[in-house]
Amino acid sequence: MNYLLRNCRRAFFVFALSLFVVNGVVCQNIFVGGDMRYGHILCNDDQSRAHINSSTYGFSFYIGNNFAENEYWHSYWNFPSFGLELSYDYIDNAVTGNKLGALFFIRPSFYKTERLSLNAYLGLGLSYFSKVYHKTDNPHNTYIGSHINALINLGVQADYFVSEYMALTAAAKFSHSSNGQMFRPNFGLNFCQFEVGCEYYLDGYKYDVPEAKESNVKDNAVNISFSPGITESKHTGEHYFASSLSIAYSRKFHPCFAYGIGYDFMYNGTINATPWYTDASVEDCFSQGVVANFECLWGRVALRVGLGGYVVNGKHQKLPYYERVGLFYYLGREMNQYIGISIKAHAANAEFIEWTYGISLG
């Protein structure tokens, strides 16, 4: 545990240093904050209510940058905040252990005055659980199969400024941890949490901001990407290769929003490994589908969600549709390449995590 904490501290300072060299903003509009939190695990069946129905208590510390420059997307998102957060949660049961979290967050503001800021909250990172599933030592923990998991936080936050430098905060958040079927069992854990805290702005809160620049984003683009991944078979316990090759058309109807349609070529090696599919072949691991995408953009950062339907599918794939959600970062002066991470799922049940590299032509 001490080794983990030391490396978390090192990672925090390294990422914090690189965090604020974004769009040429160095050591401007920086704030630090912390909060105390109370929450509860969201149970959805009798087994979870029997073993993990419990409260959570925790705290977090974070550092961020309040974007108040004249980039076009700053004004469209009402001058949001971006930062890095470290958290700890004590979970009041004997099954899941306690949780450490480290994530990047962005807080677009939908209402802002000199005293009050109301914000949406989106965070993506990693969580560490001190206890995982073990068939003899911890058989009831069918929710977390690995110490390291993906962490997604969604919520709303209110900041009330008692002075130019200090704000009191309150937030309500939903938190989800899962490893995307890389290790089983993996039902995942969901938390509902309420937070109170404060923030300190090193250079003072910037409410009066300059006029925004015009957008220079592309209206139309063709995106080609390859996304490899790994998933564990619940039948054999072995890991298999999974991947997606996607070709998609994208159109920005707003400088911060885009829609599009694409075609996916997909592969999941676990289908051929299912013991009772005696007639399964390698061909059943391949599938194809049409997917509709919607994308939100914050400068170079993009959140993309998609809903797809299978066109060609192996006979052992039960559902006719799939979903995707991913976070991507555009590279280069022309933003013509991107990298990121996404999850392919069926009915909100993760199939595998994908690591994406793509090019954008337009």
Stockholm file with secondary structure:
# STOCKHOLM 1.0

chainA/1-362         MNYLLRNCRRAFFVFALSLFVVNGVVCQNIFVGGDMRYGHILCNDDQSRAHINSSTYGFSFYIGNNFAENEYWHSYWNFPSFGLELSYDYIDNAVTGNKLGALFFIRPSFYKTERLSLNAYLGLGLSYFSKVYHKTDNPHNTYIGSHINALINLGVQADYFVSEYMALTAAAKFSHSSNGQMFRPNFGLNFCQFEVGCEYYLDGYKYDVPEAKESNVKDNAVNISFSPGITESKHTGEHYFASSLSIAYSRKFHPCFAYGIGYDFMYNGTINATPWYTDASVEDCFSQGVVANFECLWGRVALRVGLGGYVVNGKHQKLPYYERVGLFYYLGREMNQYIGISIKAHAANAEFIEWTYGISLG
#=GR chainA/1-362 SS CHHHHHHHHHHHHHHHHHHTCBTTBCSSSEEEEEEEEEEEECCCSHHHHHHTCCEEEEEEEEEEEECCSSCHHHHHTTSCEEEEEEEEEEESSSSSCCEEEEEEEEECEEEECSSEEEEEEEEEEEEEESCCCBTTTBTTCCSCCSSEEEEEEEEEEEEEESSSSEEEEEEEEEEEEECTTSSSSCCCEEEEEEEEEEEEETTCCCCSCCCCCCCCCCSEEEEEEEEEEEEECTTTCCEEEEEEEEEEEEEEEETTEEEEEEEEEEEETTGGGCTTCTTCCGGGGEEEEEEEEEEEEETTEEEEEEEEEEEECCTTCCCSEEEEEEEEEEETTTTCEEEEEEEEEETTEEEEEEEEEEEEEC
#=GC SS_cons         CHHHHHHHHHHHHHHHHHHTCBTTBCSSSEEEEEEEEEEEECCCSHHHHHHTCCEEEEEEEEEEEECCSSCHHHHHTTSCEEEEEEEEEEESSSSSCCEEEEEEEEECEEEECSSEEEEEEEEEEEEEESCCCBTTTBTTCCSCCSSEEEEEEEEEEEEEESSSSEEEEEEEEEEEEECTTSSSSCCCEEEEEEEEEEEEETTCCCCSCCCCCCCCCCSEEEEEEEEEEEEECTTTCCEEEEEEEEEEEEEEEETTEEEEEEEEEEEETTGGGCTTCTTCCGGGGEEEEEEEEEEEEETTEEEEEEEEEEEECCTTCCCSEEEEEEEEEEETTTTCEEEEEEEEEETTEEEEEEEEEEEEEC
//
